[in-house]
């Protein structure tokens, strides 16, 4: 009977060791994944052309050129990324709302507003550093609605009509003086 208990304890102990090893392995893999995620990704950024304004993105939302959004191949939709331009040190936080870029040359596609903020519109593309931001309160992408743009003010002015013959022009006066001399 004592021998049976030793065998049971040995089997349970062996199983517990396997579970501990698996838990340790999952913990280490998760930690390594976290370290890789927090590490800055370097690549080249481009930006959306104005012709995409108003079109649907891969997540179903409508693209607005004044919003701080981006397209990335790997990050899930809704992930907040900090994109930094190392040339001038400017940074912007954008939300992943689309897939792409489809050129392997580029790492991320930025909205027009984000590209303007990073000063990459004139060159068309620029090297950037991309890091994931933990979260953003509210999860709302800031942008300016078209309705909020200032409307042009129309001023109604009444003008009096003056015929050109009555208006004194300097060259007409000299011509009239020449006719009077003749």
C-alpha positions in Angstrom: 0.0 0.0 0.0 2.9 2.4 0.8 4.4 1.5 -2.6 1.1 2.6 -4.3 1.2 5.9 -2.6 4.8 6.5 -3.7 3.8 5.9 -7.3 0.8 8.2 -7.1 3.0 11.0 -5.5 5.6 10.4 -8.2 3.0 10.8 -11.0 1.4 13.8 -9.4 4.8 15.4 -8.8 5.9 14.7 -12.3 2.6 16.2 -13.7 3.0 19.3 -11.5 6.6 19.8 -12.7 5.3 19.7 -16.3 2.6 22.3 -15.5 5.2 24.5 -13.8 7.5 24.3 -16.8 4.6 25.1 -19.2 3.5 28.1 -17.1 7.1 29.3 -17.0 7.4 29.0 -20.7 4.1 30.9 -21.3 5.3 33.6 -18.9 8.6 34.0 -20.7 7.0 34.0 -24.1 4.5 36.7 -23.0 7.3 38.8 -21.5 9.4 38.5 -24.6 6.4 39.5 -26.7 5.8 42.5 -24.5 9.4 43.5 -24.8 9.2 43.3 -28.6 5.9 45.2 -28.7 7.3 48.0 -26.6 10.4 48.3 -28.8 10.3 51.0 -31.4 9.7 49.9 -34.9 11.7 51.8 -37.6 10.5 52.2 -41.1 9.4 54.7 -43.8 6.1 56.5 -43.6 4.0 57.8 -46.5 0.6 59.4 -46.4 -2.8 59.1 -48.0 -3.5 61.2 -51.1 -6.4 63.6 -51.0 -8.4 61.4 -53.4 -9.0 59.0 -50.6 -10.9 61.6 -48.5 -14.5 60.4 -47.9 -13.8 56.7 -48.9 -14.3 53.8 -46.5 -11.3 52.2 -44.8 -10.8 48.6 -44.0 -12.4 48.9 -40.6 -15.6 50.4 -42.1 -15.0 54.0 -41.0 -14.9 56.9 -43.5 -11.4 58.4 -44.0 -11.1 62.1 -43.2 -7.9 63.9 -44.1 -8.0 66.0 -41.0 -8.1 63.0 -38.6 -5.1 61.4 -37.0 -5.4 57.9 -38.4 -3.0 55.4 -40.1 -2.8 52.2 -42.0 -0.5 49.4 -40.7 -0.2 45.8 -41.8 0.3 44.1 -38.4 -1.3 46.1 -35.6 -5.0 45.4 -35.0 -7.6 48.0 -35.7 -8.1 50.5 -32.9 -4.4 50.3 -31.7 -2.9 53.7 -30.8 0.6 54.3 -32.2 3.1 57.1 -31.5 4.9 58.0 -34.8 8.0 60.1 -34.4 10.0 61.8 -37.2 13.6 61.4 -36.1 14.8 64.2 -38.4 12.9 66.9 -36.6 11.8 65.2 -33.3 8.1 65.8 -33.9 5.7 63.1 -32.8 2.0 62.3 -33.3 -0.4 59.7 -31.8 -2.5 58.0 -34.5 -5.2 55.2 -34.5 -4.9 52.2 -36.8 -8.0 52.2 -39.0 -6.8 50.6 -42.2 -4.6 48.0 -43.7 -1.5 48.8 -45.8 0.6 50.2 -47.1 0.7 47.7 -49.9 4.2 48.6 -51.0 6.9 46.8 -49.0 9.0 49.9 -49.2 6.7 51.7 -46.6 5.9 50.6 -43.1 2.9 52.9 -42.3 0.5 55.2 -44.2 -0.5 58.3 -42.3 -3.5 60.6 -42.7 -2.8 64.0 -44.3 -3.1 65.8 -40.9 -0.6 63.5 -39.2 1.8 63.9 -42.2 1.5 67.6 -42.0 2.1 67.5 -38.2 5.3 65.5 -38.8 6.4 67.7 -41.8 6.6 64.9 -44.4 4.1 66.3 -46.9 6.7 68.1 -48.9 9.0 65.1 -49.3 6.2 62.5 -49.7 7.8 60.0 -47.3 10.2 60.1 -44.3 11.9 57.7 -41.9 9.9 57.2 -38.7 9.9 55.4 -35.4 6.7 53.6 -34.4 5.8 52.6 -30.8 2.5 51.3 -29.5 0.7 53.5 -26.9 -1.0 51.6 -24.1 -4.4 53.3 -24.6 -6.1 56.6 -25.1 -9.0 57.9 -23.1 -12.3 57.8 -25.0 -10.8 56.2 -28.1 -12.0 59.1 -30.3 -9.9 60.1 -33.2 -9.7 63.9 -33.2 -10.5 65.6 -36.5 -12.2 68.8 -37.7 -15.6 68.2 -39.3 -16.2 69.9 -42.6 -19.3 71.6 -41.1 -17.0 73.3 -38.6 -15.0 75.1 -41.2 -15.7 78.8 -41.3 -18.2 79.8 -43.9 -17.3 82.6 -46.3 -19.0 85.8 -45.2 -21.0 87.5 -47.9 -21.2 91.3 -47.7 -24.1 93.0 -49.4 -22.9 96.4 -50.6 -24.9 98.8 -52.6 -22.8 100.7 -55.1 -23.8 103.8 -57.1 -23.3 103.5 -60.8 -21.2 106.3 -62.4 -21.0 106.3 -66.2 -17.5 106.3 -67.5 -18.0 109.5 -69.5 -18.7 111.4 -66.3 -15.8 109.9 -64.5 -12.7 112.1 -64.8 -9.7 110.3 -66.3 -6.4 112.1 -66.5 -5.8 111.1 -70.1 -9.3 112.2 -71.1 -8.7 115.7 -69.6 -5.5 116.2 -71.7 -7.4 115.0 -74.8 -10.2 117.5 -74.1 -7.7 120.3 -73.6 -6.1 119.4 -77.0 -9.4 119.7 -78.7 -10.2 123.0 -77.1 -6.8 124.4 -78.4 -7.7 123.5 -82.0 
